[in-house]
């Protein structure tokens, strides 16, 4: 059919029925057909969030971040129609203190954390990180931020994932899934006291709620 709604409905059905790899793959294909048909109509952010999650579930990790970037750019334009493109690479500054943001120590820290050479310590890089963070860590996009962290964790980029989880915790303390993930990362890495502290924080939030 040439109706994108029909393909979206099929994708939804395939996600409701008992999930297996074949159904997830079929749901992805249905959503991609819907996307092609909606090209001139505009696609909403939740579409790309959902497609990214499906790709993640299907093990196509290399394709996931691009979907999340499409989603966050749609959200950015909701705030400002003329918003500059959002790139998750700007988040390499996340968790790096502005106080020593231009120091050689911080250069080495970023390279160690993110496994890449940092070409410069231009303060505009830190400013861009703040701009991206102020879009990604809003209530509108918080689940997207969490999904991005889960992707980075699955890719073995646990330091980057942890920085995102911590930012979620800072901006929305009630988002306990982020604290749970931090606890599990710490536990896997043998930092038992830190893991316990994260789990206690989750329990305290639930007691208050």
C-alpha positions as CSV (number, residue, x, y, z in Angstrom):
1,X,0.0,0.0,0.0
2,X,1.0,3.6,-0.5
3,X,-0.6,4.8,2.7
4,X,2.1,5.3,5.4
5,X,-0.4,4.9,8.1
6,X,-1.0,1.3,7.0
7,X,2.7,0.6,7.2
8,X,2.9,2.2,10.7
9,X,-0.1,0.1,11.8
10,X,1.6,-3.0,10.6
11,X,4.8,-2.1,12.4
12,X,2.8,-1.6,15.6
13,X,1.1,-5.0,15.3
14,X,4.4,-6.7,14.7
15,X,5.7,-5.2,18.0
16,X,2.6,-6.4,19.9
17,X,2.5,-10.0,18.8
18,X,5.1,-12.4,20.3
19,X,8.4,-10.8,19.6
20,X,11.1,-12.6,17.7
21,X,13.9,-11.5,15.4
22,X,11.8,-12.0,12.3
23,X,9.0,-9.9,13.6
24,X,11.4,-7.1,14.7
25,X,13.0,-7.2,11.2
26,X,9.6,-7.0,9.6
27,X,8.6,-4.1,11.8
28,X,11.8,-2.2,10.8
29,X,11.0,-2.8,7.1
30,X,7.5,-1.6,7.6
31,X,8.7,1.6,9.3
32,X,11.2,2.3,6.6
33,X,8.5,2.0,3.9
34,X,6.4,4.4,5.9
35,X,9.3,6.8,6.2
36,X,9.8,6.8,2.4
37,X,6.1,7.6,1.9
38,X,6.2,10.3,4.5
39,X,9.3,12.0,3.0
40,X,7.4,15.1,1.8
41,X,5.0,15.2,4.8
42,X,7.4,15.4,7.7
43,X,8.2,12.7,10.2
44,X,7.7,13.1,13.9
45,X,10.5,12.6,16.5
46,X,8.8,9.6,18.1
47,X,9.0,7.7,14.8
48,X,12.8,7.8,14.7
49,X,13.0,7.0,18.5
50,X,10.9,3.9,17.9
51,X,12.9,2.9,14.8
52,X,16.1,3.3,16.7
53,X,14.8,1.1,19.5
54,X,13.8,-1.6,17.0
55,X,17.2,-1.5,15.3
56,X,18.8,-1.8,18.7
57,X,16.7,-4.8,19.5
58,X,17.6,-6.4,16.2
59,X,21.3,-5.9,16.8
60,X,21.9,-3.3,14.1
61,X,23.7,-1.1,16.6
62,X,25.6,0.8,13.9
63,X,22.4,2.3,12.5
64,X,20.8,3.4,15.8
65,X,22.5,6.6,16.6
66,X,21.6,8.1,13.2
67,X,17.9,7.6,14.0
68,X,18.3,9.2,17.4
69,X,20.0,12.2,15.8
70,X,17.1,12.6,13.4
71,X,14.8,12.6,16.4
72,X,16.7,15.1,18.4
73,X,17.0,17.4,15.4
74,X,13.2,17.4,15.0
75,X,12.9,18.2,18.7
76,X,15.5,21.0,18.4
77,X,13.5,22.6,15.6
78,X,10.4,22.5,17.8
79,X,12.2,24.8,20.1
80,X,13.8,26.9,17.4
81,X,13.0,26.6,13.7
82,X,16.5,27.9,12.8
83,X,18.3,25.6,15.3
84,X,21.8,24.5,14.1
85,X,22.1,20.7,13.5
86,X,22.6,18.6,16.6
87,X,25.4,16.1,16.6
88,X,25.9,13.6,19.4
89,X,29.7,13.9,19.0
90,X,29.4,17.2,20.8
91,X,28.7,15.2,24.0
92,X,32.3,14.2,24.3
93,X,32.6,17.2,26.6
94,X,29.8,15.9,28.9
95,X,31.0,15.5,32.4
96,X,34.2,17.5,31.8
97,X,34.5,20.4,34.2
98,X,34.5,23.9,32.6
99,X,37.0,25.0,35.2
100,X,39.8,23.2,33.5
101,X,38.2,22.7,30.1
102,X,41.2,24.1,28.3
103,X,43.9,22.3,30.2
104,X,46.2,19.6,28.8
105,X,44.9,17.3,31.6
106,X,41.4,17.7,30.3
107,X,42.5,17.0,26.7
108,X,44.0,13.7,27.9
109,X,40.9,12.9,29.9
110,X,38.6,13.4,27.0
111,X,40.9,11.3,24.7
112,X,40.9,8.5,27.4
113,X,37.2,8.6,28.0
114,X,36.0,8.6,24.5
115,X,38.8,6.8,22.8
116,X,39.6,9.5,20.3
117,X,42.1,12.3,19.7
118,X,40.7,15.7,20.5
119,X,41.9,18.1,17.9
120,X,41.6,21.3,20.0
121,X,40.4,22.6,23.2
122,X,38.3,25.4,21.6
123,X,35.9,26.7,24.3
124,X,33.2,26.7,21.6
125,X,33.3,22.9,21.7
126,X,32.2,23.0,25.4
127,X,29.5,25.6,24.5
128,X,28.2,23.3,21.8
129,X,28.1,20.4,24.2
130,X,25.9,22.6,26.6
131,X,23.7,23.5,23.7
132,X,23.1,19.9,22.7
133,X,22.7,18.8,26.3
134,X,20.1,21.5,26.9
135,X,18.0,20.0,24.1
136,X,18.7,16.3,24.8
137,X,18.1,16.5,28.6
138,X,14.7,18.2,28.5
139,X,11.6,16.3,29.6
140,X,10.6,16.1,25.9
141,X,13.7,14.2,25.0
142,X,14.7,12.4,28.2
143,X,13.8,9.0,27.1
144,X,15.8,9.6,23.9
145,X,18.8,10.5,26.1
146,X,18.3,7.3,28.1
147,X,18.1,5.2,24.9
148,X,21.3,6.8,23.6
149,X,23.0,5.8,26.8
150,X,21.8,2.3,26.5
151,X,23.2,2.2,23.0
152,X,26.6,3.4,24.1
153,X,26.6,0.9,27.0
154,X,25.8,-1.9,24.6
155,X,28.6,-0.7,22.3
156,X,31.0,-1.0,25.2
157,X,31.3,2.8,25.6
158,X,30.4,2.6,29.2
159,X,32.2,5.8,30.3
160,X,30.2,7.8,27.7
161,X,27.0,6.0,28.7
162,X,27.7,6.7,32.4
163,X,28.1,10.4,31.6
164,X,24.7,10.5,30.0
165,X,23.1,8.5,32.8
166,X,24.6,11.0,35.4
167,X,23.3,14.0,33.4
168,X,19.8,12.4,33.4
169,X,20.1,11.9,37.2
170,X,21.1,15.5,37.7
171,X,18.3,17.0,35.6
172,X,15.6,14.5,36.5
173,X,16.3,12.7,39.8
174,X,13.1,10.7,39.5
175,X,14.3,8.9,36.4
176,X,15.4,5.9,38.4
177,X,16.3,3.7,35.3
178,X,19.4,5.8,34.9
179,X,20.5,5.2,38.5
180,X,19.8,1.5,38.0
181,X,22.1,1.4,34.9
182,X,24.8,3.3,36.8
183,X,24.5,0.7,39.6
184,X,24.8,-2.2,37.2
185,X,27.8,-0.7,35.4
186,X,29.5,-0.1,38.8
187,X,28.7,-3.6,39.9
188,X,30.1,-5.2,36.7
189,X,33.3,-3.2,37.2
190,X,33.7,-4.3,40.8
191,X,32.8,-0.9,42.4
192,X,30.4,-2.4,44.9
193,X,30.1,0.5,47.3
194,X,29.3,2.8,44.4
195,X,26.7,0.3,43.0
196,X,25.1,0.1,46.4
197,X,24.8,3.9,46.6
198,X,23.0,4.0,43.2
199,X,20.6,1.2,44.3
200,X,19.9,3.0,47.6
201,X,19.1,6.2,45.6
202,X,16.5,4.3,43.6
203,X,14.9,2.8,46.7
204,X,14.7,6.3,48.3
205,X,13.0,7.8,45.2
206,X,10.4,5.0,45.3
207,X,9.8,5.5,49.0
208,X,9.2,9.2,48.4
209,X,6.9,8.5,45.4
